[in-house]
Amino acid sequence: MTSDVHVDHLVIGAGFGGLGAAIKLDEMGERDFLVIEKDGGIGGTWRANSYPGAACDVPSQLYSFSFAPNPDWSASFSPQPEIEAYLNRVAEESGTLDRFRFGTAVVDAAWEEDQQRWRVSLSDGSTVVAKTVIGAAGGLSEPRLPEIEGIDTFAGEIFHSARWNHDVDLTGKRIAVIGTGASAIQIVPQVQKLAAHLDVYQRTAPWVIPRNEHKYTGVEKFAFRHVPLVQKLSRTAIYWGRETYVPAFTRMPKLAFPAKQLALLNIRRGIADPELRAKVTPDYEIGCKRILISNTYYPALASDNVDVVTERIARVTENSIVTADGTERPIDVLIVATGFHTTEQPIAEHVRGKGGQTLAKAWAEQGQVAYKGTTVHGFPNFFQVVGPNTGLGHSSMVFIIESQLAYITDALRTMRSHGHATVEPRADVQAAWNADLQRRMQRTVWNTGGCASWYLDDQGRNTTLWPRSTFVFRQLLSRFDVAAYDVTPSSPSADGADDRKKVSA
């Protein structure tokens, strides 16, 4: 019988958040940890989303760890393969990969009050007992499939954008893409080049501004590599430039008027047909949904082999899609680009805190809530990276991740130095934090812009985005505020028995 594996810290996920957590734990001397990842390697979102045209819409210099700059980006917006390669290189150089276990998912994570430990059952049949759990599963990790009648009867090839089937040859096929979000606008121009015919099913038109991309020259790459200050200044300038967007999202949507005119010009440049222009022009305020960037999306929609379909999908048959007006469009391949579970994180079903209550149950009535997007009342020693209300509509999530990691590592340092066995945010503090968030959210374009987006849950609450500047977020998480927490002292027996088995990835 295999004995339990005991570690100080268990990290869930190996994307930016999980890898960053491993590196920062190792740096601070907390080396007794295990990182588990359900997929086969490092990368998270940037490993899973390998569809044609996949790229970041945040500038490369900002979309990387501040402690691991990359002088070799090919352009100002990084393509997916480069980001995945960057993360793998950082992982290799960090010296932490011996504590990663891939192809392993959480089946059940239960807080044991008497032991003051988390007992985590894994998909490989093993059990890990940990003092703390750092959840870095990510907000864009579990694809959301549409609930369409008959979709399970489709006889052709069908796959989600985040589960791209590279074995399928799309050349000369009749293809349908469902969705017009961030993934779809990158996929459509690539698929259009190959398809005999492409139907793009649009429920809501996105706002798309031009992609002002710059290819880095050899001279620039040389400067980034040999004069680090150049790259640091570039990153700083991009960061503060992005922060100037915040008021247009959070307080004064009218400030986005220039961006709206740019998006409308993008439509006019890419599409000549007035009827198609009207179809793809949004009827809500810019910024209400994520603003997308592309120079090729509108020209692709205007191509002779593409139809934009705005009628509601009624059902899918073995070889076609039927819309509400009765029109049947035959297809060979169905590509689903309908996003991810963001307002109801799937991992929440598997995490059970005090009294055995799951995180999903705790969030069922009030929506996703956490203190500082990182800790949750009722779940001692559980830390989230990219938790509730930490998402951004304007800048790099890596900045948020690093801010949270600083808070988490300071929490662990505080627990060590003060002999705390557990830390758990007080209910009143968590409630006050989230009441302030939702109060601020009322005046944002995300709530007032007249759209339905994945930012909002079923009750219309925005539990996804951060409604203030990122430097404010960093300041608020700059130190672990232990006074906001209920703590319990360590007991002599809490550090584990003599038969403790150390981690072996």
PLY file of the C-alpha trace (Angstrom):
ply
format ascii 1.0
element vertex 505
property float x
property float y
property float z
element edge 504
property int vertex1
property int vertex2
end_header
0.00 0.00 0.00
1.43 3.36 -1.05
1.85 5.82 1.82
0.78 9.41 1.55
3.18 11.99 0.16
3.68 14.85 2.62
4.77 18.29 1.48
4.63 21.75 2.93
3.00 23.23 -0.17
0.96 21.79 -3.02
0.62 23.94 -6.16
-2.16 23.18 -8.67
-1.37 24.14 -12.25
1.79 24.75 -14.28
1.03 27.87 -16.28
2.33 31.34 -15.45
0.77 31.15 -11.97
1.96 27.69 -10.95
5.43 28.08 -12.42
5.80 31.49 -10.81
4.71 30.04 -7.47
7.29 27.24 -7.72
10.07 29.70 -8.50
9.16 32.10 -5.71
8.74 29.28 -3.16
12.16 27.95 -4.09
13.75 31.41 -3.88
12.45 31.98 -0.34
13.71 28.61 0.89
10.31 26.90 0.90
11.62 24.02 -1.20
9.33 21.26 0.06
6.58 21.60 -2.53
4.92 19.69 -5.34
3.36 21.17 -8.48
0.70 19.06 -10.18
-0.54 19.71 -13.71
-3.42 17.93 -15.44
-1.84 18.35 -18.88
1.42 16.93 -20.16
3.76 19.86 -19.63
4.48 23.46 -18.70
2.43 26.28 -20.20
-1.18 26.24 -19.01
-3.31 28.31 -21.37
-0.33 28.72 -23.67
0.13 24.99 -24.00
-3.55 24.16 -24.45
-4.37 26.88 -26.99
-2.26 25.85 -29.97
-4.78 26.68 -32.68
-3.60 28.32 -35.93
-2.93 32.02 -35.39
-2.84 31.80 -31.59
-1.06 34.85 -30.19
-1.13 37.21 -27.23
-2.99 40.52 -27.38
-0.85 42.07 -24.62
2.60 43.39 -25.64
5.36 40.80 -25.33
7.59 42.91 -23.07
4.79 43.09 -20.50
3.56 39.53 -20.95
6.51 37.86 -19.26
7.88 37.53 -15.74
9.61 40.68 -14.52
12.35 38.47 -13.07
12.88 36.59 -16.36
12.91 39.03 -19.30
13.07 37.55 -22.78
15.26 39.40 -25.30
14.27 37.08 -28.13
10.62 37.94 -28.77
10.11 38.10 -32.53
7.50 40.84 -32.37
5.66 43.23 -30.08
2.84 40.66 -29.76
4.07 37.13 -29.11
2.75 34.09 -30.99
1.70 31.11 -28.88
4.71 28.88 -29.69
7.09 31.58 -28.45
5.22 32.02 -25.16
5.13 28.26 -24.55
8.84 28.00 -25.37
9.57 30.94 -23.04
7.75 29.29 -20.14
9.57 26.00 -20.74
12.92 27.77 -20.81
12.16 29.63 -17.57
11.09 26.34 -15.97
14.27 24.57 -17.07
16.48 27.37 -15.80
14.63 27.64 -12.47
15.82 24.26 -11.18
12.34 23.40 -9.88
11.15 20.85 -12.46
12.12 17.94 -10.18
9.05 18.89 -8.12
6.53 18.94 -10.99
4.20 16.07 -11.75
2.39 16.17 -15.10
-0.68 14.34 -16.34
-2.11 14.54 -12.82
-5.37 16.23 -11.81
-7.06 16.95 -8.48
-9.88 14.53 -7.72
-10.60 15.83 -4.23
-8.91 18.35 -1.94
-10.27 18.25 1.61
-9.29 20.34 4.62
-8.76 18.19 7.71
-9.42 20.40 10.69
-7.93 18.05 13.30
-4.68 17.66 11.37
-4.61 21.26 10.10
-3.70 19.88 6.71
-5.08 19.51 3.20
-5.54 15.93 2.01
-5.56 15.89 -1.78
-6.51 12.84 -3.84
-5.00 12.82 -7.31
-6.03 11.21 -10.58
-3.02 8.88 -10.53
-4.36 7.25 -7.37
-1.92 8.92 -4.98
-2.67 11.20 -2.05
-0.77 14.32 -1.06
-0.97 15.84 2.40
0.02 19.51 2.47
0.11 22.41 4.90
-0.97 24.83 2.21
-2.55 24.59 -1.22
-1.87 27.21 -3.90
-4.51 26.97 -6.62
-3.17 28.20 -9.95
-5.51 26.30 -12.24
-6.26 29.49 -14.16
-9.40 31.18 -15.34
-9.01 30.05 -18.95
-8.33 26.37 -18.33
-11.61 24.52 -18.85
-13.32 24.93 -22.26
-17.00 25.85 -22.26
-18.98 23.80 -24.76
-22.26 25.21 -26.13
-25.52 23.55 -25.20
-26.94 23.02 -28.68
-29.47 20.36 -29.54
-27.93 17.52 -31.51
-24.30 18.66 -31.22
-23.35 15.22 -29.90
-24.75 13.61 -33.07
-22.48 15.49 -35.46
-20.65 12.89 -37.56
-17.84 15.11 -38.84
-14.81 16.44 -36.99
-15.64 18.63 -33.99
-13.28 20.24 -31.50
-12.94 23.24 -29.20
-10.40 25.95 -30.00
-8.50 25.02 -26.82
-8.40 21.36 -27.83
-7.36 21.84 -31.44
-7.08 18.64 -33.46
-3.96 19.14 -35.56
-4.53 15.81 -37.31
-7.55 17.21 -39.17
-6.74 18.57 -42.62
-9.01 21.57 -43.18
-8.07 22.03 -46.82
-11.10 22.17 -49.08
-13.55 21.45 -46.24
-16.85 23.07 -45.39
-16.20 24.52 -41.94
-18.24 26.26 -39.26
-16.79 28.35 -36.43
-19.13 29.06 -33.53
-18.08 32.17 -31.63
-16.50 35.55 -32.35
-14.31 36.12 -29.32
-10.57 36.44 -28.84
-9.76 32.95 -30.11
-12.20 33.03 -33.03
-10.87 36.25 -34.53
-7.41 34.65 -34.69
-8.71 31.33 -36.04
-11.05 32.66 -38.74
-8.36 34.30 -40.96
-6.27 31.12 -40.83
-9.16 28.76 -41.57
-10.55 30.99 -44.32
-7.37 30.46 -46.35
-7.92 26.67 -46.35
-11.67 26.16 -46.37
-13.82 25.57 -49.42
-16.45 27.45 -47.43
-16.53 28.90 -43.93
-19.59 29.85 -41.86
-18.89 32.11 -38.88
-21.72 32.01 -36.34
-21.88 35.33 -34.53
-24.10 35.87 -31.52
-22.57 39.23 -30.56
-20.22 41.28 -32.71
-16.92 42.15 -31.00
-15.15 45.48 -31.10
-11.90 44.91 -33.01
-9.18 47.54 -33.27
-6.08 47.33 -35.54
-3.17 45.18 -34.42
-0.28 47.64 -34.56
2.42 45.03 -34.50
6.14 45.69 -34.69
8.65 43.03 -35.73
11.80 43.37 -33.63
14.99 43.94 -35.58
18.32 42.28 -34.88
19.59 45.55 -33.44
16.66 45.74 -31.00
17.15 42.14 -29.90
20.87 42.80 -29.40
20.05 45.81 -27.22
17.47 43.84 -25.20
20.04 41.11 -24.55
23.17 43.18 -23.86
21.72 46.40 -22.46
19.01 45.15 -20.04
17.99 48.70 -19.15
16.63 49.13 -22.69
14.21 46.27 -22.26
13.30 47.38 -18.76
12.48 50.89 -19.98
10.42 49.45 -22.83
8.45 47.32 -20.39
7.91 50.28 -18.05
6.70 52.54 -20.86
4.24 49.90 -22.11
2.98 49.31 -18.57
2.21 52.96 -17.87
0.76 53.43 -21.34
-1.68 50.61 -20.62
-2.61 52.08 -17.25
-3.90 55.20 -18.99
-6.74 53.03 -20.36
-8.14 52.33 -16.88
-10.44 55.38 -16.45
-12.21 54.57 -19.74
-13.12 51.14 -18.36
-13.83 51.99 -14.75
-15.20 55.54 -14.50
-15.53 57.46 -17.76
-16.49 55.24 -20.73
-16.67 58.31 -23.00
-12.86 58.44 -22.87
-12.92 55.36 -25.13
-14.37 57.41 -28.01
-11.05 57.44 -29.96
-10.78 53.64 -29.63
-14.35 53.31 -30.89
-13.58 55.43 -33.95
-10.48 53.32 -34.58
-12.58 50.16 -34.44
-15.18 51.59 -36.82
-12.39 52.59 -39.21
-11.06 49.03 -38.97
-14.45 47.76 -40.15
-14.60 50.23 -43.04
-11.10 49.35 -44.17
-11.70 45.61 -44.03
-15.25 45.35 -45.38
-16.77 47.11 -48.38
-20.25 45.56 -48.27
-22.63 47.81 -46.25
-24.81 44.87 -45.18
-21.85 42.93 -43.77
-20.51 46.08 -42.12
-23.82 46.47 -40.33
-23.72 42.83 -39.18
-20.30 43.13 -37.59
-20.79 46.56 -35.97
-21.46 46.11 -32.22
-24.53 47.68 -30.61
-22.95 48.16 -27.18
-20.26 50.40 -25.72
-16.67 49.59 -26.59
-14.94 47.94 -23.63
-18.09 46.26 -22.30
-16.71 43.02 -23.73
-13.01 42.42 -24.25
-11.60 44.69 -26.96
-9.90 42.53 -29.59
-7.06 43.32 -31.98
-6.68 42.13 -35.58
-5.82 43.40 -39.03
-7.00 40.24 -40.79
-10.36 39.37 -39.21
-12.59 41.74 -41.20
-10.91 41.04 -44.57
-11.40 37.32 -43.87
-15.13 37.86 -43.17
-15.40 39.78 -46.45
-13.89 36.91 -48.47
-16.03 35.17 -51.09
-15.87 31.82 -49.26
-17.13 33.17 -45.91
-20.65 33.79 -44.58
-21.35 35.54 -41.29
-24.45 33.96 -39.77
-26.30 35.90 -37.08
-29.42 33.74 -36.88
-29.66 31.69 -33.69
-28.50 28.09 -34.00
-31.50 25.79 -33.51
-29.77 22.43 -33.77
-26.88 20.46 -35.19
-27.46 17.39 -37.37
-25.05 14.69 -38.46
-23.67 16.89 -41.22
-25.08 20.40 -40.87
-26.14 23.32 -38.68
-29.77 24.45 -38.77
-30.61 27.99 -37.70
-33.86 29.29 -36.22
-35.07 30.55 -39.61
-34.97 26.96 -40.92
-31.84 27.37 -43.05
-29.62 24.28 -43.12
-25.91 24.72 -43.87
-23.92 21.55 -44.56
-20.47 21.27 -42.94
-17.61 18.79 -42.62
-15.85 20.33 -39.61
-17.27 22.16 -36.58
-14.89 24.37 -34.59
-16.25 25.56 -31.25
-14.68 28.81 -30.03
-17.09 29.51 -27.18
-14.64 30.36 -24.43
-14.07 28.98 -20.96
-15.68 28.46 -17.57
-14.67 31.72 -15.90
-17.43 32.57 -13.44
-17.74 29.02 -12.12
-14.26 27.56 -11.91
-14.43 23.76 -12.37
-11.75 23.17 -9.72
-14.12 24.68 -7.14
-16.16 21.46 -7.26
-13.13 19.53 -5.99
-12.00 21.77 -3.10
-13.69 21.16 0.28
-13.01 23.49 3.17
-14.18 23.59 6.78
-17.21 21.40 7.41
-16.73 19.68 4.07
-18.32 22.49 2.07
-17.03 22.77 -1.49
-15.78 26.03 -2.86
-18.48 25.74 -5.52
-21.18 25.50 -2.83
-19.72 28.44 -0.92
-19.91 30.51 -4.10
-23.31 29.20 -5.26
-25.39 32.05 -3.82
-23.03 35.01 -3.55
-20.92 34.30 -6.64
-17.17 33.93 -6.65
-15.75 35.92 -3.76
-12.36 36.04 -2.13
-10.29 38.40 -0.03
-7.89 40.29 -2.28
-8.67 37.71 -4.95
-6.37 35.31 -3.12
-7.84 33.77 0.05
-11.34 32.56 0.91
-13.19 32.45 4.23
-13.86 28.85 5.27
-10.80 27.56 3.41
-7.74 27.85 5.68
-4.29 27.82 4.09
-5.79 27.90 0.61
-4.40 30.53 -1.72
-5.58 31.30 -5.23
-3.60 32.78 -8.07
-5.90 34.55 -10.52
-8.84 34.22 -8.15
-12.12 36.18 -8.19
-11.95 39.78 -9.47
-8.30 39.67 -10.49
-8.82 39.64 -14.27
-7.91 42.57 -16.48
-9.42 44.22 -19.51
-6.40 46.34 -20.38
-3.06 44.94 -19.28
-0.97 41.88 -18.47
-2.18 39.18 -16.09
1.45 38.39 -15.32
1.60 41.65 -13.34
-1.40 40.50 -11.29
0.10 37.04 -10.82
3.38 38.43 -9.52
1.48 40.72 -7.15
-0.43 37.75 -5.74
2.70 35.64 -5.44
4.33 38.42 -3.39
1.30 38.38 -1.07
1.29 34.59 -0.77
5.00 34.29 -0.06
4.74 37.01 2.58
1.85 35.06 4.12
4.02 31.94 4.30
6.90 33.97 5.74
4.53 35.39 8.37
3.23 31.91 9.24
6.80 30.64 9.71
8.02 33.55 11.78
4.96 33.77 14.03
4.25 30.07 14.38
0.82 30.16 12.73
-0.48 26.77 11.67
-3.40 28.24 9.75
-4.52 31.53 8.30
-8.07 32.20 7.10
-9.55 35.56 6.08
-12.21 36.83 8.47
-15.74 36.76 7.09
-16.35 40.45 7.80
-13.11 41.50 6.09
-13.87 39.40 3.02
-17.42 40.77 2.86
-16.20 44.37 3.11
-13.59 43.81 0.40
-16.14 42.39 -2.01
-18.82 44.96 -1.18
-16.33 47.66 -2.13
-15.46 45.82 -5.36
-19.09 45.51 -6.42
-19.77 49.13 -5.49
-16.92 50.24 -7.73
-18.08 47.85 -10.44
-21.45 49.61 -10.81
-19.99 52.51 -12.76
-17.69 50.46 -15.01
-18.36 49.96 -18.72
-18.45 46.22 -18.05
-21.66 46.70 -16.06
-23.17 49.70 -17.84
-22.09 49.18 -21.46
-25.18 47.24 -22.56
-23.66 43.83 -23.27
-23.73 40.32 -21.85
-20.19 39.03 -21.43
-18.22 36.24 -19.83
-17.16 38.79 -17.23
-20.62 38.50 -15.60
-22.09 35.53 -13.76
-25.68 34.28 -14.03
-26.83 36.96 -11.56
-25.20 39.77 -13.50
-22.35 40.18 -11.00
-18.89 40.91 -12.31
-16.79 38.46 -10.30
-14.04 38.33 -12.91
-12.35 41.72 -13.36
-10.37 44.12 -11.20
-12.06 47.58 -11.30
-9.03 49.69 -10.41
-5.47 50.32 -11.57
-3.02 47.45 -11.37
-0.53 49.49 -9.32
-3.28 49.87 -6.69
-3.72 46.10 -6.69
0.01 45.62 -6.22
0.09 48.13 -3.39
-2.84 46.46 -1.61
-1.10 43.08 -1.86
2.40 44.32 -1.07
2.36 42.75 2.39
0.38 40.07 4.16
-2.06 41.82 6.49
-2.32 39.17 9.19
-4.76 41.34 11.20
-7.39 40.57 8.54
-7.11 36.86 9.30
-8.12 34.33 11.90
-5.02 32.37 12.84
-4.30 29.26 14.86
-0.95 28.42 16.47
1.17 25.46 15.45
1.10 22.40 17.69
4.11 20.10 18.18
2.34 17.29 16.33
1.27 19.45 13.41
4.60 19.17 11.63
4.02 15.57 10.73
4.99 12.10 11.88
8.39 10.40 11.59
7.21 8.24 8.69
6.69 11.37 6.60
7.40 10.67 2.89
8.99 13.55 1.06
7.90 14.57 -2.39
9.17 12.68 -5.40
7.85 13.98 -8.68
0 1
1 2
2 3
3 4
4 5
5 6
6 7
7 8
8 9
9 10
10 11
11 12
12 13
13 14
14 15
15 16
16 17
17 18
18 19
19 20
20 21
21 22
22 23
23 24
24 25
25 26
26 27
27 28
28 29
29 30
30 31
31 32
32 33
33 34
34 35
35 36
36 37
37 38
38 39
39 40
40 41
41 42
42 43
43 44
44 45
45 46
46 47
47 48
48 49
49 50
50 51
51 52
52 53
53 54
54 55
55 56
56 57
57 58
58 59
59 60
60 61
61 62
62 63
63 64
64 65
65 66
66 67
67 68
68 69
69 70
70 71
71 72
72 73
73 74
74 75
75 76
76 77
77 78
78 79
79 80
80 81
81 82
82 83
83 84
84 85
85 86
86 87
87 88
88 89
89 90
90 91
91 92
92 93
93 94
94 95
95 96
96 97
97 98
98 99
99 100
100 101
101 102
102 103
103 104
104 105
105 106
106 107
107 108
108 109
109 110
110 111
111 112
112 113
113 114
114 115
115 116
116 117
117 118
118 119
119 120
120 121
121 122
122 123
123 124
124 125
125 126
126 127
127 128
128 129
129 130
130 131
131 132
132 133
133 134
134 135
135 136
136 137
137 138
138 139
139 140
140 141
141 142
142 143
143 144
144 145
145 146
146 147
147 148
148 149
149 150
150 151
151 152
152 153
153 154
154 155
155 156
156 157
157 158
158 159
159 160
160 161
161 162
162 163
163 164
164 165
165 166
166 167
167 168
168 169
169 170
170 171
171 172
172 173
173 174
174 175
175 176
176 177
177 178
178 179
179 180
180 181
181 182
182 183
183 184
184 185
185 186
186 187
187 188
188 189
189 190
190 191
191 192
192 193
193 194
194 195
195 196
196 197
197 198
198 199
199 200
200 201
201 202
202 203
203 204
204 205
205 206
206 207
207 208
208 209
209 210
210 211
211 212
212 213
213 214
214 215
215 216
216 217
217 218
218 219
219 220
220 221
221 222
222 223
223 224
224 225
225 226
226 227
227 228
228 229
229 230
230 231
231 232
232 233
233 234
234 235
235 236
236 237
237 238
238 239
239 240
240 241
241 242
242 243
243 244
244 245
245 246
246 247
247 248
248 249
249 250
250 251
251 252
252 253
253 254
254 255
255 256
256 257
257 258
258 259
259 260
260 261
261 262
262 263
263 264
264 265
265 266
266 267
267 268
268 269
269 270
270 271
271 272
272 273
273 274
274 275
275 276
276 277
277 278
278 279
279 280
280 281
281 282
282 283
283 284
284 285
285 286
286 287
287 288
288 289
289 290
290 291
291 292
292 293
293 294
294 295
295 296
296 297
297 298
298 299
299 300
300 301
301 302
302 303
303 304
304 305
305 306
306 307
307 308
308 309
309 310
310 311
311 312
312 313
313 314
314 315
315 316
316 317
317 318
318 319
319 320
320 321
321 322
322 323
323 324
324 325
325 326
326 327
327 328
328 329
329 330
330 331
331 332
332 333
333 334
334 335
335 336
336 337
337 338
338 339
339 340
340 341
341 342
342 343
343 344
344 345
345 346
346 347
347 348
348 349
349 350
350 351
351 352
352 353
353 354
354 355
355 356
356 357
357 358
358 359
359 360
360 361
361 362
362 363
363 364
364 365
365 366
366 367
367 368
368 369
369 370
370 371
371 372
372 373
373 374
374 375
375 376
376 377
377 378
378 379
379 380
380 381
381 382
382 383
383 384
384 385
385 386
386 387
387 388
388 389
389 390
390 391
391 392
392 393
393 394
394 395
395 396
396 397
397 398
398 399
399 400
400 401
401 402
402 403
403 404
404 405
405 406
406 407
407 408
408 409
409 410
410 411
411 412
412 413
413 414
414 415
415 416
416 417
417 418
418 419
419 420
420 421
421 422
422 423
423 424
424 425
425 426
426 427
427 428
428 429
429 430
430 431
431 432
432 433
433 434
434 435
435 436
436 437
437 438
438 439
439 440
440 441
441 442
442 443
443 444
444 445
445 446
446 447
447 448
448 449
449 450
450 451
451 452
452 453
453 454
454 455
455 456
456 457
457 458
458 459
459 460
460 461
461 462
462 463
463 464
464 465
465 466
466 467
467 468
468 469
469 470
470 471
471 472
472 473
473 474
474 475
475 476
476 477
477 478
478 479
479 480
480 481
481 482
482 483
483 484
484 485
485 486
486 487
487 488
488 489
489 490
490 491
491 492
492 493
493 494
494 495
495 496
496 497
497 498
498 499
499 500
500 501
501 502
502 503
503 504
